[in-house]
Amino acid sequence: MSRLQFAHIPGMGPAGKTCRVCRHWNTDSHKERVCAKAAELSGKRLEDLTPVSGGTCACKYWEERSETP
């Protein structure tokens, strides 16, 4: 079975925005970047998700973060 990666379809969010500048792009316990919104919506732990590249196009849940990692 594949592991969940995104909260929604990449590219369906604001044009020109990426996961790198989204407040939901967070670090799991293994220091990999995953989508916290995907975890929230699915009820899964961050560690159970597939890592997301910072260059992935924004989805509809994209929210600007206050600082860029």
N, CA, C and O atoms as CSV, one atom per row, in Angstrom:
chain,resi,resn,atom,element,x,y,z
A,1,MET,N,N,0.844,-1.183,0.000
A,1,MET,CA,C,0.000,0.000,0.000
A,1,MET,C,C,0.884,1.240,0.000
A,1,MET,O,O,1.891,1.287,0.706
A,2,SER,N,N,0.513,2.237,-0.786
A,2,SER,CA,C,1.312,3.457,-0.844
A,2,SER,C,C,1.025,4.347,0.365
A,2,SER,O,O,-0.039,4.265,0.979
A,3,ARG,N,N,1.986,5.185,0.685
A,3,ARG,CA,C,1.836,6.095,1.815
A,3,ARG,C,C,1.328,7.439,1.332
A,3,ARG,O,O,1.670,7.879,0.234
A,4,LEU,N,N,0.527,8.082,2.132
A,4,LEU,CA,C,-0.034,9.389,1.824
A,4,LEU,C,C,1.083,10.430,1.725
A,4,LEU,O,O,2.045,10.390,2.492
A,5,GLN,N,N,0.955,11.348,0.791
A,5,GLN,CA,C,1.978,12.371,0.626
A,5,GLN,C,C,1.404,13.783,0.657
A,5,GLN,O,O,1.971,14.664,1.303
A,6,PHE,N,N,0.299,14.008,-0.025
A,6,PHE,CA,C,-0.249,15.369,-0.170
A,6,PHE,C,C,-1.628,15.500,0.463
A,6,PHE,O,O,-2.372,14.524,0.556
A,7,ALA,N,N,-1.969,16.727,0.904
A,7,ALA,CA,C,-3.304,16.999,1.432
A,7,ALA,C,C,-4.315,17.103,0.292
A,7,ALA,O,O,-5.494,16.791,0.462
A,8,HIS,N,N,-3.840,17.544,-0.867
A,8,HIS,CA,C,-4.691,17.665,-2.053
A,8,HIS,C,C,-3.793,17.611,-3.279
A,8,HIS,O,O,-2.576,17.480,-3.148
A,9,ILE,N,N,-4.368,17.708,-4.455
A,9,ILE,CA,C,-3.624,17.586,-5.702
A,9,ILE,C,C,-2.644,18.750,-5.888
A,9,ILE,O,O,-3.070,19.905,-5.901
A,10,PRO,N,N,-1.335,18.471,-6.033
A,10,PRO,CA,C,-0.359,19.539,-6.270
A,10,PRO,C,C,-0.718,20.314,-7.550
A,10,PRO,O,O,-1.137,19.735,-8.552
A,11,GLY,N,N,-0.542,21.624,-7.482
A,11,GLY,CA,C,-0.829,22.474,-8.629
A,11,GLY,C,C,-2.216,23.089,-8.600
A,11,GLY,O,O,-2.546,23.902,-9.463
A,12,MET,N,N,-3.036,22.715,-7.622
A,12,MET,CA,C,-4.395,23.248,-7.527
A,12,MET,C,C,-4.480,24.477,-6.620
A,12,MET,O,O,-5.562,25.027,-6.412
A,13,GLY,N,N,-3.333,24.903,-6.082
A,13,GLY,CA,C,-3.301,26.058,-5.197
A,13,GLY,C,C,-2.869,27.315,-5.928
A,13,GLY,O,O,-2.940,27.372,-7.156
A,14,PRO,N,N,-2.422,28.320,-5.193
A,14,PRO,CA,C,-2.003,29.588,-5.795
A,14,PRO,C,C,-0.870,29.400,-6.812
A,14,PRO,O,O,0.106,28.699,-6.545
A,15,ALA,N,N,-1.013,30.024,-7.956
A,15,ALA,CA,C,-0.007,29.932,-9.020
A,15,ALA,C,C,1.342,30.456,-8.538
A,15,ALA,O,O,1.419,31.502,-7.895
A,16,GLY,N,N,2.394,29.720,-8.855
A,16,GLY,CA,C,3.748,30.137,-8.520
A,16,GLY,C,C,4.177,29.842,-7.096
A,16,GLY,O,O,5.323,30.117,-6.741
A,17,LYS,N,N,3.300,29.292,-6.267
A,17,LYS,CA,C,3.640,28.972,-4.877
A,17,LYS,C,C,4.030,27.504,-4.778
A,17,LYS,O,O,3.555,26.675,-5.556
A,18,THR,N,N,4.898,27.183,-3.816
A,18,THR,CA,C,5.363,25.812,-3.617
A,18,THR,C,C,5.240,25.401,-2.152
A,18,THR,O,O,4.976,26.230,-1.281
A,19,CYS,N,N,5.432,24.136,-1.902
A,19,CYS,CA,C,5.375,23.617,-0.529
A,19,CYS,C,C,6.420,24.279,0.376
A,19,CYS,O,O,6.182,24.454,1.571
A,20,ARG,N,N,7.572,24.646,-0.186
A,20,ARG,CA,C,8.655,25.238,0.605
A,20,ARG,C,C,8.197,26.475,1.394
A,20,ARG,O,O,8.732,26.751,2.468
A,21,VAL,N,N,7.236,27.201,0.882
A,21,VAL,CA,C,6.773,28.418,1.558
A,21,VAL,C,C,5.375,28.245,2.160
A,21,VAL,O,O,4.676,29.225,2.420
A,22,CYS,N,N,4.975,26.977,2.377
A,22,CYS,CA,C,3.677,26.684,2.992
A,22,CYS,C,C,3.861,26.380,4.473
A,22,CYS,O,O,4.819,25.712,4.863
A,23,ARG,N,N,2.952,26.866,5.282
A,23,ARG,CA,C,3.064,26.638,6.732
A,23,ARG,C,C,2.835,25.179,7.120
A,23,ARG,O,O,3.175,24.782,8.234
A,24,HIS,N,N,2.267,24.379,6.227
A,24,HIS,CA,C,2.011,22.969,6.521
A,24,HIS,C,C,3.210,22.068,6.206
A,24,HIS,O,O,3.192,20.886,6.550
A,25,TRP,N,N,4.238,22.600,5.565
A,25,TRP,CA,C,5.434,21.817,5.211
A,25,TRP,C,C,6.301,21.728,6.453
A,25,TRP,O,O,7.010,22.681,6.775
A,26,ASN,N,N,6.259,20.600,7.161
A,26,ASN,CA,C,6.920,20.455,8.454
A,26,ASN,C,C,7.868,19.274,8.500
A,26,ASN,O,O,7.842,18.403,7.631
A,27,THR,N,N,8.707,19.256,9.527
A,27,THR,CA,C,9.685,18.198,9.714
A,27,THR,C,C,9.119,17.109,10.607
A,27,THR,O,O,8.567,17.398,11.669
A,28,ASP,N,N,9.253,15.843,10.181
A,28,ASP,CA,C,8.830,14.736,11.033
A,28,ASP,C,C,9.995,14.343,11.953
A,28,ASP,O,O,11.035,15.001,11.958
A,29,SER,N,N,9.815,13.285,12.719
A,29,SER,CA,C,10.853,12.877,13.673
A,29,SER,C,C,12.122,12.376,12.996
A,29,SER,O,O,13.163,12.268,13.645
A,30,HIS,N,N,12.054,12.071,11.710
A,30,HIS,CA,C,13.226,11.606,10.963
A,30,HIS,C,C,13.903,12.757,10.217
A,30,HIS,O,O,14.804,12.529,9.410
A,31,LYS,N,N,13.473,13.984,10.483
A,31,LYS,CA,C,14.024,15.208,9.882
A,31,LYS,C,C,13.745,15.302,8.385
A,31,LYS,O,O,14.501,15.925,7.640
A,32,GLU,N,N,12.656,14.679,7.957
A,32,GLU,CA,C,12.229,14.789,6.565
A,32,GLU,C,C,11.011,15.717,6.525
A,32,GLU,O,O,10.237,15.785,7.479
A,33,ARG,N,N,10.857,16.428,5.410
A,33,ARG,CA,C,9.744,17.361,5.277
A,33,ARG,C,C,8.502,16.653,4.749
A,33,ARG,O,O,8.545,15.999,3.707
A,34,VAL,N,N,7.403,16.789,5.472
A,34,VAL,CA,C,6.131,16.187,5.101
A,34,VAL,C,C,5.021,17.227,5.223
A,34,VAL,O,O,5.236,18.310,5.766
A,35,CYS,N,N,3.846,16.897,4.721
A,35,CYS,CA,C,2.700,17.811,4.767
A,35,CYS,C,C,1.872,17.560,6.027
A,35,CYS,O,O,1.205,16.533,6.147
A,36,ALA,N,N,1.922,18.501,6.955
A,36,ALA,CA,C,1.176,18.356,8.204
A,36,ALA,C,C,-0.331,18.418,7.967
A,36,ALA,O,O,-1.102,17.835,8.729
A,37,LYS,N,N,-0.752,19.115,6.923
A,37,LYS,CA,C,-2.185,19.179,6.612
A,37,LYS,C,C,-2.674,17.806,6.161
A,37,LYS,O,O,-3.790,17.411,6.500
A,38,ALA,N,N,-1.862,17.073,5.404
A,38,ALA,CA,C,-2.219,15.718,4.992
A,38,ALA,C,C,-2.382,14.825,6.220
A,38,ALA,O,O,-3.303,14.010,6.285
A,39,ALA,N,N,-1.488,14.983,7.188
A,39,ALA,CA,C,-1.579,14.201,8.422
A,39,ALA,C,C,-2.850,14.565,9.185
A,39,ALA,O,O,-3.561,13.685,9.672
A,40,GLU,N,N,-3.130,15.847,9.285
A,40,GLU,CA,C,-4.327,16.314,9.999
A,40,GLU,C,C,-5.609,15.756,9.364
A,40,GLU,O,O,-6.479,15.241,10.066
A,41,LEU,N,N,-5.717,15.859,8.054
A,41,LEU,CA,C,-6.926,15.417,7.362
A,41,LEU,C,C,-7.111,13.900,7.398
A,41,LEU,O,O,-8.242,13.413,7.393
A,42,SER,N,N,-6.009,13.156,7.433
A,42,SER,CA,C,-6.085,11.695,7.394
A,42,SER,C,C,-6.048,11.034,8.768
A,42,SER,O,O,-6.397,9.862,8.912
A,43,GLY,N,N,-5.622,11.797,9.776
A,43,GLY,CA,C,-5.487,11.221,11.107
A,43,GLY,C,C,-4.212,10.414,11.280
A,43,GLY,O,O,-4.076,9.669,12.251
A,44,LYS,N,N,-3.282,10.555,10.354
A,44,LYS,CA,C,-2.013,9.820,10.415
A,44,LYS,C,C,-0.940,10.639,11.130
A,44,LYS,O,O,-1.054,11.857,11.264
A,45,ARG,N,N,0.105,9.945,11.585
A,45,ARG,CA,C,1.252,10.620,12.193
A,45,ARG,C,C,2.156,11.149,11.079
A,45,ARG,O,O,2.166,10.596,9.979
A,46,LEU,N,N,2.916,12.213,11.353
A,46,LEU,CA,C,3.836,12.768,10.362
A,46,LEU,C,C,4.798,11.701,9.856
A,46,LEU,O,O,5.130,11.678,8.671
A,47,GLU,N,N,5.249,10.817,10.744
A,47,GLU,CA,C,6.202,9.762,10.387
A,47,GLU,C,C,5.626,8.745,9.400
A,47,GLU,O,O,6.377,8.016,8.750
A,48,ASP,N,N,4.302,8.694,9.286
A,48,ASP,CA,C,3.656,7.726,8.392
A,48,ASP,C,C,3.460,8.271,6.979
A,48,ASP,O,O,2.947,7.562,6.113
A,49,LEU,N,N,3.857,9.513,6.735
A,49,LEU,CA,C,3.678,10.138,5.436
A,49,LEU,C,C,4.937,10.047,4.580
A,49,LEU,O,O,6.043,9.897,5.098
A,50,THR,N,N,4.756,10.139,3.281
A,50,THR,CA,C,5.875,10.183,2.342
A,50,THR,C,C,6.408,11.613,2.289
A,50,THR,O,O,5.613,12.550,2.211
A,51,PRO,N,N,7.728,11.812,2.328
A,51,PRO,CA,C,8.293,13.174,2.266
A,51,PRO,C,C,7.853,13.919,0.995
A,51,PRO,O,O,7.609,13.323,-0.054
A,52,VAL,N,N,7.765,15.237,1.139
A,52,VAL,CA,C,7.345,16.120,0.045
A,52,VAL,C,C,8.500,17.048,-0.319
A,52,VAL,O,O,9.111,17.654,0.561
A,53,SER,N,N,8.794,17.159,-1.588
A,53,SER,CA,C,9.823,18.082,-2.067
A,53,SER,C,C,9.345,19.520,-1.891
A,53,SER,O,O,8.172,19.824,-2.107
A,54,GLY,N,N,10.250,20.388,-1.503
A,54,GLY,CA,C,9.913,21.800,-1.348
A,54,GLY,C,C,9.505,22.466,-2.644
A,54,GLY,O,O,8.819,23.488,-2.629
A,55,GLY,N,N,9.917,21.903,-3.756
A,55,GLY,CA,C,9.586,22.472,-5.054
A,55,GLY,C,C,8.243,22.033,-5.615
A,55,GLY,O,O,7.876,22.422,-6.723
A,56,THR,N,N,7.506,21.224,-4.857
A,56,THR,CA,C,6.190,20.766,-5.302
A,56,THR,C,C,5.229,21.945,-5.385
A,56,THR,O,O,5.184,22.775,-4.478
A,57,CYS,N,N,4.468,22.022,-6.458
A,57,CYS,CA,C,3.487,23.102,-6.639
A,57,CYS,C,C,2.428,23.045,-5.540
A,57,CYS,O,O,2.038,21.963,-5.099
A,58,ALA,N,N,1.969,24.207,-5.107
A,58,ALA,CA,C,1.015,24.330,-4.012
A,58,ALA,C,C,-0.320,23.646,-4.293
A,58,ALA,O,O,-0.783,23.603,-5.433
A,59,CYS,N,N,-0.926,23.116,-3.237
A,59,CYS,CA,C,-2.267,22.542,-3.345
A,59,CYS,C,C,-3.282,23.544,-2.793
A,59,CYS,O,O,-2.911,24.646,-2.390
A,60,LYS,N,N,-4.549,23.166,-2.775
A,60,LYS,CA,C,-5.595,24.098,-2.344
A,60,LYS,C,C,-5.512,24.452,-0.857
A,60,LYS,O,O,-6.119,25.438,-0.438
A,61,TYR,N,N,-4.787,23.687,-0.054
A,61,TYR,CA,C,-4.643,23.981,1.374
A,61,TYR,C,C,-3.434,24.866,1.676
A,61,TYR,O,O,-3.145,25.131,2.843
A,62,TRP,N,N,-2.734,25.319,0.658
A,62,TRP,CA,C,-1.534,26.121,0.842
A,62,TRP,C,C,-1.835,27.369,1.677
A,62,TRP,O,O,-2.821,28.066,1.439
A,63,GLU,N,N,-0.970,27.638,2.657
A,63,GLU,CA,C,-1.024,28.850,3.488
A,63,GLU,C,C,0.404,29.342,3.652
A,63,GLU,O,O,1.305,28.556,3.946
A,64,GLU,N,N,0.611,30.621,3.466
A,64,GLU,CA,C,1.962,31.158,3.561
A,64,GLU,C,C,2.514,31.037,4.966
A,64,GLU,O,O,1.830,31.323,5.949
A,65,ARG,N,N,3.768,30.605,5.042
A,65,ARG,CA,C,4.428,30.495,6.351
A,65,ARG,C,C,5.090,31.831,6.689
A,65,ARG,O,O,5.364,32.637,5.800
A,66,SER,N,N,5.339,32.055,7.949
A,66,SER,CA,C,5.941,33.311,8.378
A,66,SER,C,C,7.438,33.350,8.151
A,66,SER,O,O,8.006,34.436,8.027
A,67,GLU,N,N,8.101,32.195,8.092
A,67,GLU,CA,C,9.537,32.117,7.807
A,67,GLU,C,C,9.787,31.004,6.823
A,67,GLU,O,O,9.071,30.003,6.838
A,68,THR,N,N,10.778,31.144,5.970
A,68,THR,CA,C,11.105,30.123,4.987
A,68,THR,C,C,12.281,29.303,5.482
A,68,THR,O,O,13.323,29.860,5.829
A,69,PRO,N,N,12.127,27.968,5.521
A,69,PRO,CA,C,13.212,27.100,6.025
A,69,PRO,C,C,14.385,27.078,5.078
A,69,PRO,O,O,15.380,26.403,5.343
